[in-house]
């Protein structure tokens, strides 16, 4: 099972996606990941096991404040 959050717009997508992933955490997902477009237009992927806060730590300080990105969370059963 997984939950997917996507955003295209004028605001910082990474903040919106992290909020969406936090809202899905109650479902018991055991990992999360994001595909983020950096300032150069490159797609960067970040993945982490555990809580969404672990993913937040991975992207902290990275060039991810762009208006189009995708995130997902996964439960392994």
N, C-alpha and C positions, 0 to 999 in steps of 0.2 A: 504494500500500500504506500502511496506517496501523496504529498500535497504540493501543488505548484502555484507560485505567485509570479506574476509578470507585471511590468509597468512600462509604458511609453508616454512621455509627457515632458513638461518643462522643469519639473522639480528634480531633486537629487534622488535617483531611483534606488540607490543602495539603502538609504534610510527607510524608504517605503517598503522595500522587499524584506528587510530585517524585521520591521514591524509585523509584516504579514507572516513571516516564519515564526515569530514569537507567538502570534495568535494561533498557530497550528500546533504549537508544542504540547498542548493538553492531550493530543491524540497519541502521545507516546513515541514519537519518532526518535530513532537512535543516531541519526546523522543528518547533515544538511550541506548544501552546496549552492554556490552562486556562479553564474557566468556573467562577468562584468566587462563592459567596454571601457577601456582606459582613454586618456586624452589623446593618444596617438591613433585611436580607432582599432586597437588590437583587442581581441576577446581573451580575457584572462579567466581561468576557472580556479575556484577556491573550494575546498571540501574539508569537512571536519566530522569526527565522530562525537557523539554526546550532544549536549545542549547547544542551542543556537548561539549562546554567549561565546562558545569556543570558536565559532565561525566569525563572530564579530571581532575577536582578538586577532584572527588571521588577516582580516582586511584592514584593520586599523592602520592608518598612516599611508595606505596605498592610494594610487590615483584612480579612484572608482566613482567620483562624483559626476556621473554622466546621466543623461535622461533616458537611456534604454538599457535595461538589464533583465535577467531572468534568474529565479531562485527555485529550489525544490528541497523538500525534506523527505526522508525515506525511513520506513520501518522494515527491518529484516525479520521475517517470521519463520 
